[in-house]
Amino acid sequence: MTRSRSRSEEGSNEGVTAQYYHVVCHDCRVESLEVDAEDARNMADRHDEKTGHSVTVGRL
């Protein structure tokens, strides 16, 4: 599994709830955790275009 970004340092962005997006390929071992919805969708689209695999994105 790859992670494109890590969680913010404690104390920063107080009151802001981080959104995470889980990208999963159902045909191979590709998996990613993204903090931006567009980045997650782009990663899924690139993997699908390159491999033809079934990839989904879910918000955590």
Secondary structure as the mmCIF struct_conf table of DSSP 4:
data_model
#
loop_
_struct_conf.conf_type_id
_struct_conf.id
_struct_conf.beg_label_comp_id
_struct_conf.beg_label_asym_id
_struct_conf.beg_label_seq_id
_struct_conf.end_label_comp_id
_struct_conf.end_label_asym_id
_struct_conf.end_label_seq_id
STRN STRN1 THR A 2 ARG A 3
BEND BEND1 SER A 4 ARG A 5
HELX_LH_PP_P HELX_LH_PP_P1 SER A 6 GLU A 9
TURN_TY1_P TURN_TY1_P1 GLU A 10 GLY A 15
HELX_LH_PP_P HELX_LH_PP_P2 VAL A 16 GLN A 19
STRN STRN2 TYR A 21 CYS A 25
BEND BEND2 HIS A 26 ARG A 29
STRN STRN3 GLU A 31 GLU A 34
BEND BEND3 VAL A 35 ASP A 36
HELX_RH_AL_P HELX_RH_AL_P1 ALA A 37 THR A 51
STRN STRN4 VAL A 55 ARG A 59
#
